[in-house]
């Protein structure tokens, strides 16, 4: 069962690339970012005779987007001490 907001990479690629170009689309790179370890995929296709590449990043909510997730910043909390 899919989590809330989760979409397959294929669905997102179909939204960003023309349907005709999708048949020629291919994954040229994939891995994890150095900073947060988020997954990324580079999809390449040809549009009007020129190569076009898009990077897709997987976010914590399961969605693939064309921008990387915001970095998780360290947080300090103070717990209340019982008297």
C-alpha positions as a printed Julia matrix, in Angstrom:
83×3 Matrix{Float64}:
  0.0    0.0     0.0
  1.37   3.42   -0.92
  2.09   5.99    1.74
  0.35   9.34    1.6
  1.67  11.37   -1.32
  3.81   8.54   -2.67
  4.11   8.37   -6.45
  6.13   6.11   -8.69
  9.07   7.58  -10.53
  7.44   6.57  -13.81
  4.36   8.72  -13.09
  6.5   11.76  -12.31
  8.69  11.27  -15.41
  5.54  11.01  -17.57
  4.34  14.34  -16.13
  7.63  16.13  -16.9
  8.46  14.59  -20.29
  6.31  14.43  -23.39
  4.68  11.05  -23.92
  6.54  10.48  -27.22
  9.85  11.31  -25.59
  9.14   8.91  -22.73
  9.64   5.89  -24.98
 13.2    7.09  -25.59
 13.85   8.1   -21.98
 16.56   6.26  -20.07
 18.12   6.36  -16.65
 21.69   7.65  -16.97
 22.62   7.96  -13.29
 21.26   7.06   -9.87
 22.46   6.97   -6.31
 22.3    8.86   -3.04
 23.22  12.45   -2.27
 26.3   12.97   -0.12
 24.69  15.33    2.35
 21.44  13.63    3.38
 21.66  10.29    1.61
 18.47  10.99   -0.36
 17.92   8.94   -3.49
 18.24  10.57   -6.89
 17.77   9.43  -10.49
 18.83  11.21  -13.69
 16.54  10.57  -16.68
 17.69  11.58  -20.15
 15.72  11.92  -23.37
 15.9   13.75  -26.69
 13.66  16.74  -27.4
 13.8   18.55  -30.76
 17.07  16.79  -31.54
 18.76  17.89  -28.31
 19.49  15.83  -25.22
 17.57  16.83  -22.11
 18.34  15.46  -18.66
 16.25  15.84  -15.51
 17.23  14.87  -11.99
 14.51  13.51   -9.7
 14.93  13.35   -5.92
 12.98  11.14   -3.53
 11.59  13.02   -0.52
 10.75  11.65    2.93
  7.03  11.55    2.07
  7.74   9.12   -0.79
  7.28  11.64   -3.62
  9.76  12.16   -6.44
 10.45  15.82   -7.22
 12.86  17.77   -9.44
 14.42  19.55   -6.46
 16.34  17.96   -3.58
 14.78  17.67   -0.14
 15.52  20.44    2.33
 18.41  19.55    4.6
 17.53  18.31    8.04
 19.03  20.74   10.5
 20.11  19.77   13.99
 17.62  20.74   16.66
 18.25  21.34   20.33
 15.45  20.7    22.75
 15.22  21.34   26.43
 13.25  18.82   28.38
 11.5   20.02   31.46
 12.97  18.51   34.58
 10.56  17.2    37.17
 11.04  18.95   40.52
